Amino acid sequence: MLEQQVQERTVLVAQLQEQLEEASRRRHEIQQQLEEALQCRAESDERLTAQLRDAEEALSRQAAAPPQVKYVTKTVEVESAQCKQALVDAQARNQVLQEQLGVQRELLRELEQQLHESQRTSSHLRQQILVYEGEMERAQGQLEAELQSLEEEKNRVIEEAFIRAESEMKAVHENLAGVRMNLLTLQPALRTLTCDYNCLKRQVQDFPYMLEKAIAEAKQEICQVIGEVSSANQELLRKYKREMNLRKKCHNELVRLKGNIRVFCRVRPMCQEEAESDSKNMVTFDPDDDAVLYLSNKGKLMTFELDKVFPPQATQEEVFQEVQSLVTSCIDGYNVCIFAYGQTGSGKTYTMEGIPEDPGINQRALRLLFSEVSEKKPDWDYNITVSMVEIYNETLRNLLGDNPSEKLDIKMCPDGSGQLYVPGLTEFTVESVEDINKVRPAIVSSVICIFLFSCTNLNEHSSRSHALLIITVVGFNSSTGHRTSGKLNLVDLAGSERIAKSGAEGSRLREAQCINKSLSALGDVINALRSRHSHVPFRNSRLTYLLQDSLSGDSKTLMVVQVSPLDSNISESVCSLKFAQRVRTVELGPSSSSRRHAENSSTSSSPTHDSVEVHTHAHKITETPVKRSQSQLATGEEKHIQPRYQITKLSNPDLHLSPSDVQDAKFTRQTFPALV
Ligand SMILES: Nc1ncnc2c1ncn2[C@@H]1O[C@H](COP(=O)(O)OP(=O)(O)OP(=O)(O)O)[C@@H](O)[C@H]1O
């Protein structure tokens, strides 16, 4: 900084010196010009003086010369013509001389003027010189003063810079001392680092050998661990198989405890028109018990107890929550049948198919199955197929076939397994709900869409036919070699209203008769199953014959009874609920194959009445079915059939039901509160 100031000052001083030199050069030039002007003037003065002197001399000579002319004149006058001529010449000469004199005088005057002029110029120049000299003196004085102040400034700046440089130098010295000290302390650290570096270098040199050794050891350990893991895996696989069997058994028992035939009731909401008309709502609910429904009929309050009652505000999701365990059990190889039962307009199609923006059980079940089977991959490989069947006037139609009007038949498998099958029934393999739109031409996918989304009525008799969506889930476990096969039948039954009420005639009467026949056949089958009859009349209708697999043995059945809340529908609602309550008391037998044999073999055998065991967290409960009297079977008057139970405390319980599972087993809660 100071150095910069000093440099600036030095440049300033140099500039001022240059200016001073320039000023003195100019003064010198002016002096020279003045001298030249003075010399010029002196020369012209001299010249003029010489001319003047010459002129004066000439004048004085003229004056001193004798007056020859007058003499000549007189002589001429007196003496002769010659003289006269001489006089004339003299006069002429005189004239010339006079003229010369005038010229000389004029010249003299001019010279005198020039002299005056020169003198004036000279005095003017002198004055200018004096001014210049004054200015120069002033400039010189200023320059000297500036020089002086600059010199002082320079000295001061140099002094300051020196002082600052000294203090900086001192600080640098101090820093240097600190750095020296640091250096002294760093030296041991450097020695340590060097030592470490050497050590690391040695380690790096040894590393390949150590690595090789470690790899060999690790390999050995890995081999050992793999061996252990593999034996643990074997053990786990064994346990897994055992647990899977237990889980299946447990799930089966849990569902059986809930009842192999479960009955829900769903009350549809009043539509706007009904709400605005003078229709009355005849249905009420028990706020403390979601299994009870009250119906006000002819001034009396009827109570119906079912497994679950959904009020009008229940959502599709809430309904499906209760259904999903049944749906997933078909992945474990169970046959499941879900019916929607009720009079026309009571909401069967809404519950099963739903609406595009809020789908019902059909679509939700398929979605759940797809997600469940994908979670079980890669151990389990599942194949899901769908078929769609309509039963109208006791005729079976293949809705996915090329010709939907073609009638289908139900036949026994020729392999003697006792299985039933429908020759010519079209089945599509699907992997996602979206797949359905891709599998077949528009007509087929629209039929599937109708089943899944209830876009529009399938045909003009859709509410007078039974619509079945049959989903078959076949699984194979590649690690255990297990195979499963389960069937989920989702049935939207035809309207259950009585002929008298419908007032039908002709073809409508036939339709109503067919519906009534198949629905009462369904009731008979359920009654026979409930009563453990030796003969179950599956063949009395196409519907029960087709669903034989899913109604007998260890199959699971859910009946969703749809009820309209209107006073105008009260008698149909009472009928539907009575039917539901009868169905609810049915228990299915243990083996579907034995059941099939019972129905289809020429010598029908009695249904098994074996005891069934169920385990809670620490107890075994053995159920012994109670055989009921024929009169009881005929009237179906009892609400509940309570079998006998024996409870044994387990010494080493190996099956653990979660508390929620146990709580869910309603009968356990009601019958054995101490175990829950
Ligand atoms: N839970 C519900 N929430 C809202 N609307 C419903 C509900 N249940 C039924 N509905 C409506 O009530 C009307 C009749 O329902 P739906 O067609 O499902 O009856 P259905 O019993 O299948 O009749 P059908 O026997 O004629 O097929 C439909 O407009 C349906 O959208």
PDBQT file of the ligand as one rigid body, heavy atoms in Angstrom, charges set to zero:
ROOT
HETATM    1  N1  LIG A 701     -76.671 -51.680  -0.930  1.00  0.00    +0.000 N 
HETATM    2  C1  LIG A 701     -77.136 -50.914  -1.922  1.00  0.00    +0.000 A 
HETATM    3  N2  LIG A 701     -76.719 -49.650  -2.025  1.00  0.00    +0.000 NA
HETATM    4  C2  LIG A 701     -77.169 -48.848  -3.029  1.00  0.00    +0.000 A 
HETATM    5  N3  LIG A 701     -78.047 -49.240  -3.971  1.00  0.00    +0.000 NA
HETATM    6  C3  LIG A 701     -78.497 -50.498  -3.928  1.00  0.00    +0.000 A 
HETATM    7  C4  LIG A 701     -78.072 -51.395  -2.892  1.00  0.00    +0.000 A 
HETATM    8  N4  LIG A 701     -78.667 -52.568  -3.095  1.00  0.00    +0.000 NA
HETATM    9  C5  LIG A 701     -79.439 -52.410  -4.190  1.00  0.00    +0.000 A 
HETATM   10  N5  LIG A 701     -79.329 -51.175  -4.680  1.00  0.00    +0.000 N 
HETATM   11  C6  LIG A 701     -80.063 -50.653  -5.846  1.00  0.00    +0.000 C 
HETATM   12  O1  LIG A 701     -81.341 -51.191  -5.845  1.00  0.00    +0.000 OA
HETATM   13  C7  LIG A 701     -81.745 -51.541  -7.168  1.00  0.00    +0.000 C 
HETATM   14  C8  LIG A 701     -82.095 -53.016  -7.231  1.00  0.00    +0.000 C 
HETATM   15  O2  LIG A 701     -80.954 -53.758  -6.960  1.00  0.00    +0.000 OA
HETATM   16  P1  LIG A 701     -80.543 -55.058  -7.768  1.00  0.00    +0.000 P 
HETATM   17  O3  LIG A 701     -80.774 -54.911  -9.236  1.00  0.00    +0.000 OA
HETATM   18  O4  LIG A 701     -79.207 -55.421  -7.335  1.00  0.00    +0.000 OA
HETATM   19  O5  LIG A 701     -81.602 -56.056  -7.215  1.00  0.00    +0.000 OA
HETATM   20  P2  LIG A 701     -81.750 -57.601  -7.592  1.00  0.00    +0.000 P 
HETATM   21  O6  LIG A 701     -82.179 -58.264  -6.353  1.00  0.00    +0.000 OA
HETATM   22  O7  LIG A 701     -80.503 -58.097  -8.219  1.00  0.00    +0.000 OA
HETATM   23  O8  LIG A 701     -82.897 -57.594  -8.651  1.00  0.00    +0.000 OA
HETATM   24  P3  LIG A 701     -83.134 -58.682  -9.814  1.00  0.00    +0.000 P 
HETATM   25  O9  LIG A 701     -83.595 -59.902  -9.119  1.00  0.00    +0.000 OA
HETATM   26  O10 LIG A 701     -84.144 -58.031 -10.637  1.00  0.00    +0.000 OA
HETATM   27  O11 LIG A 701     -81.816 -58.883 -10.493  1.00  0.00    +0.000 OA
HETATM   28  C9  LIG A 701     -80.598 -51.197  -8.075  1.00  0.00    +0.000 C 
HETATM   29  O12 LIG A 701     -80.829 -49.933  -8.642  1.00  0.00    +0.000 OA
HETATM   30  C10 LIG A 701     -79.420 -51.142  -7.157  1.00  0.00    +0.000 C 
HETATM   31  O13 LIG A 701     -78.437 -50.241  -7.629  1.00  0.00    +0.000 OA
ENDROOT
TORSDOF 0
